[in-house]
Every structure is written in structure tokens, then in C-alpha cells.
Amino acid sequence: PSNAARTNTPYVLYLHGFLSSPQSLKAKQALTYCQQQGIEIDIPALTEGPAATIAALRERLEAGIARTGGAVLIGSSLGGYYATYLANHYELRAALINPAVRPYLLLRDYLGEQRNYHTGAVHEVTEEQMQELLDIEVETLATPENFRVMLQTGDETLDYAEAAAKYAESSLHIHQGGDHSYQGFDNELPQLFAFLLSRTATKAR
């Protein structure tokens, strides 16, 4: 079948943003691209707090690595913050789209009940979760060249300059204009996957 997984292709894990879901436009564009290319991609719904989310994602990653011999990450906004922690911990490649740099400060404005943009489900945002976010902060990237970081200067939610500074030694792509959702993401997918799949599957641990 046309969507059969490629041989030697690593497990691909896509992490959506805060109050988003696998139904987001970028997630669906990534899924469509992967189906066309015969790449297996996993897009879980991230509905728990940070600590529980990271624990569940580590299980998924370790199972994916065991099955395919490798893994790569794509993360948007808060998902980019999670992807940074996981890629740094497991020495994996990651593509980040308008990633959150200090969400434990930003999300204080969202404490209390918040409604998911896509599903309508209500999530409780707590002070404890802010500490959980702080606990997984990566202050210094062990291998900055493992990250491709895509920023748009028109991001109305995050200051792109924070990410530009944090990932200055990574493969950094700054586009003028746009917004937090990242306009034109589908056009970036071929280059994004060329970066992710260039040397990951054979990396020895």
C-alpha cells in the first residue's frame, strides 16, 4: 500500500501546543504529508499536566525507538518546549515551530479553567503545573545542531527573539511576518523532514 511505512524510517512524534489538539491545522498537514511519503507519524492528544505528559511521551518514545531503531520530534509552541526536553534527553533530532521558551511564566496568565480550542474540553491550569514546566527546562542544549527551529516574527503569543536567542546555535529559520500558528507550514514540510531524517535512524546509543 502507498502509505506503508518506509524501511529504516525512525518513529516520528508530533507534539501540539497549549489548548490545541491533533486536529490542529499543522498537525493535519504533517499527517497528510507523512501519509503521502510513507512515513509513520504519531500525534497524541496532550491533555494532562506537564509531568504526566512527559512520562507518557517518554514511554511512547522508548517504544518507538525499540520498534524502529530511532525517533525524531516535531513540536509546536508548548509542544516545542516538551520536544526540546525530550530531544535533549534522548539525543534526538527535533523540529520546533514557534516554540515556547519560558512557558512557566507565560502560562501564569492562564491559571484556572481553560477550554481546548478544538475539542471544547476544559483543562485546569495550576501553579503546580508551572513548577512541573520549570522542572523540565533545558537551560543549555547538549547538541544544538540537533534542532531545526522555525520562527515567525509576527507571532502574537510568544516573543520570537527569546527562541532566536535560545536556539542561536541550532538550524534557525526566521521568517518575517506570519503569526503564532505559523503561516505556510505545509510548504516547510519537505525541508523539515529532510532535516529530521538525514542521519537519525542509524545513530548508535
N, C-alpha and C positions, 0 to 999 in steps of 0.2 A: 504493500500500500504506500501511497505517496507520503503519508505522514509517519512512516516508520522511523524510529529513532536512528540517527546516524551512528555508525560504529565509532568507538573512541571519543564520543562527544560527552563532556562532563555534564553532571547534573546542574541545571540552571534554576536558581531560586530567585523569584521576584518578590520584593517587599514593598508594599504600597505605603502611602503616607497616613498621617493622623486623620482619623474620622473618614478615611477613604475605604476602598474595598477592591476585590478582584474585578469588579465591574467598572472600575475607572477607565477612562479613555486610553491612557498609556498602557495599563495592564492588558487591555483587549488588543491594542496594537501590537504589543510584544507577543501575545499569544498567537495572533494571526501570522505574524512574521515567522515565528518558530514552527508553526504548522506547515507553512509553505516551504521551509528549509529542512524539515525533518528533524527538528531539534526538540527534545523533551524539555518542557518548562513547567515548574511548579509555582502556582500563585496562591498561597494560602490566605485566608481571611485572618487578619491580625486583630483580634477583639479583646485580648487580655491585657493586663498591665505589662510593663516592660520586663520585669523579672520572669514572669510566666511565659511571655512571648519568646524571650531569648532562650529559655530552657527548651521550649518546643522546637524552636528553629535549629538549635544545636542537634537535637535528635534527628530532625529531617536531613540536615546537612551530613551528619555522620552516616546515616543510612544511604544517602545519595552517593557519598564518596565510596562507601563499601561496595555499592552496586556498579558504579561506573568508573571508579578509579580517580575521580576528580570532581570538582564543583566550582561554580562561579556564581556571582551575586549581582543582582540589579536592585538598586534601592532608590526610592523617590522620597524626598523630604524627610520625615521621621524614619522611613524605611532606609534612607541613606545613612542615617546615624546608626541604625541597627546593623546595616551591611558593613559599615566601617569597623564596628566591633568584631563582627564575625570574620570578616576577611583578614583583619589584623591577627586574630587569634589562631585561625587555621592556615594562614599564609596563602590566601586565595586571591584571585583577581576579582575586582568589583567595578561596576559602572554605576556612578551616582548621578542622580538628576536633581538639581536644586536641593542638595542635602542640608538637613538641619545640622548646625554645628553645636549649639548650646540649647537643646530643647527643654532642659530642666529650668531654664529661665523663661523662654518663650511661652511654654505651656502653663505657667502660673496664671496667665490671663484666662485660662480655660478651666480652672478648678471648678468642680461641681459636675452637674449632669450636662452631657453634650450629646447631640444627635448625629448619627452617622449620615454623611451626605448622600449615600447611595441606598442604604438599607432602611434608614429610619430608626435603627436600633439605638437605644440610649446607653451611653457609657458614662461611668463615674470616673472623673479625673481627680486624683487625690495628691496630697502632699507626699505621701509615702511613695507614690509613683515618680515624683520628681527626684527623690533620693535614689530610686532604682535606676533612673536615667543617668544620674551623676555617677553611679557605681560602675557603669559600663563605658564611661567616657574614655576615649583613646587620645591622650594628650600628644603623643608623638608616634607617628606611623612607623612601624618597623620596616616596611618596604613600600615607600610612597609610589614607586613606579608600578605597583600592582593596581593602582586606581586610575580610572578614566572618569573625570569629573566634568559634567556638563552644566553650565550656569547660564541664566539669562538675567541681564541687568535690570529688566523690568519687573522682577519678582517682587510682588506687593506684600508678601508674607515674611520673607527672610531677606537679610542684607547679604547680597551675593558676595560682597567684599570679605565677609567673615570666612566663607568657604574658599574663596580665592586665596586667602592667606594661609588657611589650614592645609590646603592641598597644593601649595605652591610648587612642590617638587614632584607632583603627580602629573599625569597627562591631562592638562587643564584646558578646557574649551569654553571660552566666554563669548556669548552672543549678545549683541546689543538688542534692547527691547525685550519682547516676549512677556511672560508672566510666570507666576509660581507653578502653574500646571505644565509649563514648558511647551511652547508652541512649536509645531513641526517635529515632534518627537519621532514620528514614523519615518521621517526622512533620515534620521540619525541611526536607525537600527542596523543597517549593513555595517557601518564603521564601528558601532558599539560592539556587535558580535565578532567582528574581525579582531578587535582588541581582546575580548574575553576569551576567545577560542584559540588564540595564537600559540599558546605554549602551556596550557594548563593540564591537559589530560595525562601527560606523561611525567609530571613533576613527582619526584620521589620524596617521601617523607622520612 
